Amino acid sequence: MLVKNNQPICEGEGKFTPFDIWEKGGLTEHLGGIYATRRLLTRCHLTAGQQILDVGCGTGFTACYLAKNYQVQVIALDINPRSITEARKRVSKQNANRRVRIVRVDAHRSPFSDAIFDTVIIESVLVFCDAATVIAEIRRVLKPDSVLGVNEFTFLKLPPARLVSLLTGTLGIHTFQQCEWETPLRKAGFANVTSSVYKINLWEQLASHMEADGLKNYLAAIFTGVKDTSIRSTFFNKEMLAAARDFLPYVGYGIYTGKKLQ
């Protein structure tokens, strides 16, 4: 889910993000991969039959995983047309149509009624959004005593100014340290906010792709990225490759939860 000046960016507009290479290849991608997703879902205490909202569903892996492993009903939304297409393909392939509905929606202005979801899941989306607006909207659609679960790109320690400039200026990512991610949840009215941060495990990232998408699709996405001049010029250059080496100790992800009490 991307925004520019608080307006959604659709395919073909704006700068490429770190996840465009995967979306163009039809793959699942967020920091921590499916290992992070499992850690997040464990903290949400899901039960069969619940109504779940998956915000920024990407290619639909989490939505299908929820339906299969938790027997819940899922509405999964994204604004990227390619993601919607790939998510619907995945839902159909996994015979999850009865439990998963994919919709193209801007998370800043969702069409859903108040207090209808038991849990909301959001992974690697808030860094591209007006986070306060999206979190407030999520709280609106949650039932009382229900949980928001978040997985987001998180600085593990105070980042160098060059790293911040690279992420915001080149990639359009606005990320924070652990305590700074907790703040918008509390300001939106969420209680019992919890958080844990994790370092990037490159083996987990790779293994996640193998399990979620398979070796063939993974290699095809890499080839797509290398071949695409716009992606290649953004990511496969000396500055970005040096940054990946120099700044890895600063980069991780956080698992955050908050409860809507009323």
C-alpha positions, -999 to +999 in steps of 0.1 A: +000+000+000+018+031-012+009+068-007+023+100-021+011+133-005-015+111+014-028+098-019-025+062-031+001+054-057-010+028-082+011+007-104+033+028-128+034+059-105+061+071-081+094+055-072+100+018-070+099+004-034+119-026-021+089-048-027+081-039-063+107-065-075+087-092-057+053-079-067+064-078-104+075-114-100+044-124-081+062-133-049+056-128-012+079-103+006+082-087+040+110-086+065+111-118+085+091-136+058+067-163+069+086-167+101+077-132+111+041-139+100+039-169+123+053-149+152+028-122+146-002-146+144+008-164+176+004-131+194-031-124+180-047-154+197-069-163+168-098-187+170-118-205+143-147-186+127-133-151+134-136-123+108-100-111+100-089-081+079-055-085+062-043-049+052-019-047+024-022-084+015+004-084-013+003-117-032-021-133-006+002-157+013-009-145+048-046-145+039-045-181+026-023-192+056-049-177+079-078-195+062-060-229+061-044-229+095-069-210+117-102-217+099-111-180+099-129-158+074-105-133+057-110-101+038-077-092+023-071-057+008-044-041-013-042-011-036-017-025-061-035-041-091-007-066-097-009-077-061-046-082-063-043-103-094-016-125-079-035-128-046-066-140-064-046-165-083-032-179-050-066-180-034-080-200-064-050-223-066-053-231-028-091-236-030-095-209-004-123-190-021-149-198+006-128-183+033-108-155+016-121-125-003-096-102-021-105-066-026-088-035-040-091-008-013-071+021+000-064+015+037-067+052+044-103+052+034-118+017+038-154+011+030-161-012+059-186-006+087-176+002+122-166-027+146-169-057+123-135-074+125-122-096+153-085-090+143-066-069+119-032-080+105-009-056+087+026-064+074+051-041+059+025-015+049+027+014+074+062+024+063+046+035+030+015+052+045+003+080+067+006+055+096-016+075+120-045+077+096-043+040+087-041+029+124-071+051+133-091+035+104-081+001+116-093+008+151-126+020+137-133-013+120-122-035+149-147-048+174-142-040+211-118-063+229-102-071+195-065-070+184-044-053+159-012-072+149+016-054+131+049-064+115+069-034+103+105-025+092+121-013+124+155+003+132+173-018+158+193+013+170+196+049+162+203+050+124+229+071+107+215+101+088+227+086+055+206+055+060+175+076+068+181+098+038+185+067+016+153+051+028+131+082+027+146+100-003+153+071-026+128+045-016+100+065+000+101+044+033+095+061+066+105+038+094+112+041+131+127+026+162+107+002+184+094+029+208+084+052+180+063+025+164+044+020+196+035+057+199+009+059+170-008+027+184-013+043+218-023+077+203-050+059+183-064+045+215-050+010+216-042-004+250-019-032+262+006-024+234+033-050+232+064-052+209+094-073+201+122-066+176+142-090+156+174-089+135+172-099+098+180-135+093+190-140+057+184-177+059+149-172+071+142-147+042+154-173+017+137-202+033+105-182+034+106-177-003+112-214-009+082-223+012+058-196+001+066-193-035+090-221-046+125-220-062+112-215-097+091-184-089+119-170-067+145-172-095+120-158-120+114-128-098+152-122-095+155-124-133+126-099-137+143-075-114+176-077-131+160-073-165+138-044-156+158-012-161+138+009-136+143-017-108+179-024-118+188+013-117+172+018-083+184-013-064+214-028-083+238+001-080+269+008-060+252+030-034+224+005-027+248-025-026+271-007-003+242+003+019+230-033+022+265-042+035+271-012+058+236-007+073+224-043+079+231-041+117+206-012+119+178-029+101+152-054+115+115-058+120+092-054+149+061-073+159+035-050+176+001-057+190-025-035+206-060-041+219-092-020+213-109-020+246-141-002+235 
